[in-house]
Amino acid sequence: MLFIDNQGIHDPAINLAIEEYALKHLPMDDSYLLFYINQPSIIIGKHQNTIEEINQEYIRDHRIQVVRRLSGGGAVYHDLGNLNFSFITRDDGQSFHNFLKFTQPVIDFLQKMGVPAELSGRNDLQVGEKKISGNAQFSTRGRMFSHGTLMYDLNLDDVQASLNANPEKFKSKSTKSVRSRVANIKELLGTDMTIEQFRAELLRSIFGMEPDQVPQYVLQEKDWDMIHQISRERYQSWDWNYGQSPESNVKHARKFPVGIIDIRMNIKDGHIAEIKIYGDFFGVGDVADIEDALRGKRYEENQIREALSPFNVKHYFGNLAQEDLIGLIFLEE
């Protein structure tokens, strides 16, 4: 495995572009590890409706950047107290959804540091009832990354104020406060260690050697040229980060074990004129395939079932049965 040094960049639009560039263009003879620390920002999951996930007035007043990532999952708040890690590797067909495989080196490190972290639920690292890390994955053309946050010394008040909590997310939880469900690792360590020192210790633990001896892939000028192009064309684009939500007169949302799935449809003359699928689920396939297959179809079960028949729903949503998806489309309010 080679380490990619992002040269201390804090712009999320550049850091996510580095990650995408490494995933799609670097030789896969090796796997890669990337660390990055972002300035105050909200990182939106690929399938989420940005406007509904953020407190627009708060992020405008506090100049918090909003960037959509390639991976699924939920919206997260980043600032200079949050360390992000990304393992970039071949997709062997068995690693997607296997969050333990990629978080185990981090868990081992935290436990050695006296923080009893463990993988909990779909994709979180927790200490007791407190979340300290969220993780997500993306796969394309036989390659994948599994990336996560480490809330080291995050401004937890900004976490609460900048995000709009989806009520579906808390139906099975005793509390509706985002602030009360998360904790900073620094508090659990009980140390004055800086995030840069914490980063160095994690690097030392993963590679088993001093940070200055860790093998690296050094980004060259040609690499940076493509990274900046990706950043401009995707991560600095309003269309990518916000996009336009289609007009809809039907909204069906439900929380499944794979995550929240939220379907918006505009039904005209008994047909699905427009459809958009939102959520914090993880899937390999692009749900645009499902949307395209359903658009224009009659809004009746037999035709929808027929349109979905060629698709393996689990490829797009994780461990979700086709009957569950059909049931959601025709959910009775």
N, C-alpha and C positions, 0 to 999 in steps of 0.2 A: 504494500500500500504506500502511496505517495501523498505527502501533504501539500496542499495548495495554499500559499500565503496570499491573502487578498490585499496586502500592503496597507493595512489599517484603514481601509475605506469604510465609511459608515452610511453611505447612501444605499438604501435598500434596492433602488432601481438598478444599481450597478452590481450589488452583491447577488441578487437573484439572477442577473444576466451571467455572472461568472459561473454560477451553479448550472444554469442551462447550457452554457457553452461547454463546460467540462463534460456534462452528460452526453451531449450530442456530437462533440467533435474531438475530444481527446482519445488517444488510443486506449483500448480496453485490455491491453496486455497487463495493466495494473488496475487496481481499484484506487480510489482517491478519498481523502478526507479534507473537507473545507470548513474552516471556522469563519464566522463573521459576526460583528456587533453593529446593529443598526441604530441610527439616530431615531428619535421618537416617530413611530409609524404604526399603522395598522396593516397587517398582512392578511389579506382576504383569501379564503379558500377558493379553489377554481370554480366550484359550482354555486357559490353564494351570490345573493342579491346584495350588492355593496351598500346601497342606500339604506336598506333595512338593518344592516349589521352595525352601522356606525352612528354615533351622535354627531351629526353634521355641524351643529353650532359649536360644540366643544372642540372638535378637531380643527375647525377653521380658526377659532380664537387662539388655540394653542399651537397652531402651525404644525399639526401632526400629518405626516405624509401617509397616503393610502396607496398601497400597491397590491395587486392580485398575484398570487403565486401559481405555479403549474399544478401543484398537488391539491387533493381534496382536503376535507376536514374543515374545522371552524376558523373563524377570525381570531387573531391573536394580536396583542399589543407588544411592541418592541420599544426599548430605549437603550441607552448606553450601559444599563445594568443587566442586560439580557445577552447571554452568549448562545449563539446558534451553531449547530454542528450539522454537517451533511456528509453521509457516506454514499459515494457514487461508485456503482459497480455494474457488472453484468447482471441481467435478470435471468436467473436459472430456472424460472417457472415455478419455484417453490418459496421464494423469499418475499414476494409481495404479500402484504398482510401479516408477515412474520416480524412484528415490531420488536420482539424480544431479541432476535438475532442481532439487530443493530443497536439496541439500547443496552445490551448486556455489558459492553465495555464501559459505558457511562455509569451504569448501576454499580459495577465492581469498584470503579473509582470513588464514587460517592460513599459507598459503604466503607471503603478504606479510610475515608476522611471523617468517618463517624456519623454520616447521614444515612439512616436506614431506609433508603429508597427502594421502591419496587414498582414493577409494571402493573398498572391497574386499569381495568376496563379495556376499551379498545386500544388506546394509544397514549395513555398518560403515565408519567412517573409521579408517584405520590409518596409522601411520608405521612403515615397515618391517613387522616382524611384530607390532607392538604396536597394540592397539586403543585408540583415544582417544574414540570416539563410536559409539553404537548408535542406529539410527533405526527408526521404525515409522510406519504410516499407518492411517487410518480414513476410510471414505467412507459417506455417507448422504444420500439425497434430493438428489443433484446437488451436494453439497458434500463437501469433504474437508479433512483436515489431514495434514501430514507433520511429525512432531516427532522431536527427537533430543536426546541427551545430549552434553555436552562435559565430559569428565573433566579439570577444570582442576587441582584440588588435593584430590582425593578421598582419603579414608582407605582405602588399598588393602587393609589388613589386615581392615577391616570388610567389604569386598567379598568377600574369600575366606571369611570366617567366617560371614557371614549367609546365604549362598546355598548350596543343595545342587546341585552340578553333575550334570546328567543324563548318564549314561554314553554315551547315544546321540550326544550332541553332540560327543564327543571321539574317536569311532571313527576318524576320518580325520586326527586331529591327533597330533603327536608328544608333546604334553604334556597332562596332565590338570589342571594348575594354573591356576585362574582368575587368581590373583595374578600369575603369570608372563606372562600374555598381554595385560595391560593396562598403560597408562602414563599419567602425568599430563602435561598440556600444559605446566604451569608448569615442570616439569623440562626439557622440550624447549626452552622459551623461554630458560631460564637467567636469569630475572628475578625480582625481588621484587614485580612487579605484583600487586595484589590482584584477587580475582575481580570486584569491582565495577568496577575500572579495565579489566579484560579485557572485561567486558560492555559498557562504554561504547565501547571501541575497536571491538568487533564491530558495535554499533549504528551507529557512525560509518561503518564500511566498507560495510554493507549499504545504507544510505540515502544515502551520499555527502554528508553534512552533519553539523554538530555535533549531539550528542544533544539539546540543548535546542531545536533547530530542527526536529526530526523530527516530521512530522504524526502526530497521535494520534487514536484514538477513546478518549474519556474515559468510563469507566464511571460511570453515574449511579446514584442511589439505587434506582431501579426495577430496574436491571441487577443491582445487588448483592443485592437481595431474591431474585431468581430464582437467582442464583449460590448463595446460602446454602441455598435450598430444594433445588437439585440436589445440593449437597454432602451435606445431611442424608439425602436419600432414596436416593442412590446411594453416594457415596464414603465415607460414614461408616457404611454398612450392612454388618453381618457377612455377610448373605446374598450381597451383591454381592462383597465382598472375599474371602470364603472359600468360601461356598456349601457344600452338602452333596454329597459324592461318592457316587454310587449304589453299592449293592452290586454287585460284579462277580466273575465266576468265569473270565472270559476277558480277557486283556490282550495286545494286539498293538501293538507300537511299532516304528517304523522311521524313519530319517533319509533324507529325500528332498532333492533340490535346493531345494525350496520350504521345507524346514524339517522339524522333527520332527512326526510325526503319531502320536498315541497313542490307540488305541481301546479302551475298556473296555466289556464287555458282560456282562450277566447272562442266561445261557441257561437257560430252564426249559421242559421238555417239548418240546425242539427248536425253540423260538421265542425271539426276542430280547425278553425281558421288559423290559430296561432297557439303554440305551446312552448313553455320553458320549464325546465326541471332544475330546481335549486336544492341545496342541501349541504351537509357536512360529511357525507359518505365518502368512501374510498373505492375507486374502481379503476380497472386497467383501461377499459374502453371509454370512448368519448360519448357522453350521453346525447350529444347532437345527433348521433346515429338514430337513437330512439325517437328523438323529437322529429327528425325528418320523416321517419317511418309513419308517425301518427298524424302529422300535419295533413290536413285535407280529408282525413277519414271521417266517416259517419261516427257520431258519438253514441255508439251502441256496442254492447259487449262483444258480439260475434265478430264484428269487423275489427275491433281493437285487438281481440285475441288472435285473429288471423294476421294482422299487421305485425304483431309481436312474435309470432311463431318462429321466424328464422333466427331470432336472437337468443343468446344465452344471457339471461338477465344478470346472472351472477358476475359475468365479465364486466358489467357496467356499474354495479352497485355493491359488490361483495356478496355475502351469503344471504341473498334475498330471493325468495321464490317468485316465479312469474305470477302466481295467483295473488301474492301480496301486492305486486305492482298494479295488477288489474283492479284489485279491490280498492286501492288508493285512488285510481283514476275515477272510479264511480262511487267514491265514498259519499255516504249520506250524512249530511250535516245534522 
